[in-house]
Amino acid sequence: MPHLNDISHVLLGKPISELSEIERRILKHAHERRTVATDTNAEFATGLTFGAHLADAIARIGGSWSFILGFCAFLVGWIFINSILVIQHAFDPYPYIFLNLVLSMLAALQAPIIMMSQNRQAARDRFAASKDYEVNLKSEVELITLHHKIDDVLLREIVELRTEVADLTRQMAQHRRPLDGD
């Protein structure tokens, strides 16, 4: 079985010492005929903290139509209660200063949480792209290996055919000599 350095020269065109860590790992996986494909979502999620999961859940809820519709219903209810039901003793009369404070605090908390979730999504995308690169590189290595194997088989068949043609030519020449002598 060829050495990894020889395989590196043939498949990637450079010695193993010049390969990146990913290329070395992929070459080793290909040499050992092991897969590199993984579930990137599950692999990425294993490193997330409780806070990261919570931020993702809040971002998922805060960015949904059900949240928007529910919050609109809350605002309409707030205005209805403070403008119509309790005209005399409203706890937040028009111009709804307390509501403005609540909305400002909600926005101040929700925006960084959503940004954390978006940053994590960008990191997840980079992680998935890295895994895609690994799978693509392994596919290329495997295709090059297959091409080499096919080329070897074709060369062997060509050598065998040449040998057979040479044998047939010799046999024909031997059969011609007795005919030439007649």
Secondary structure, DSSP 8 states (H G I E B T S, - for coil): ---HHHHHHHHHSS-GGGS-HHHHHHHHHHHTT------HHHHHHTT--HHHHHHHHHHHHHTSHHHHHHHHHHHHHHHHIIIIITSSS-SS-TTTHHHHHHHHHHHHHHHHHHHHHHHHHHHHHHHHHHHHHHHHHHHHHHHHHHHHHHHHHHHHHHHHHHHHHHHHHHHHHHHHHHHHH-
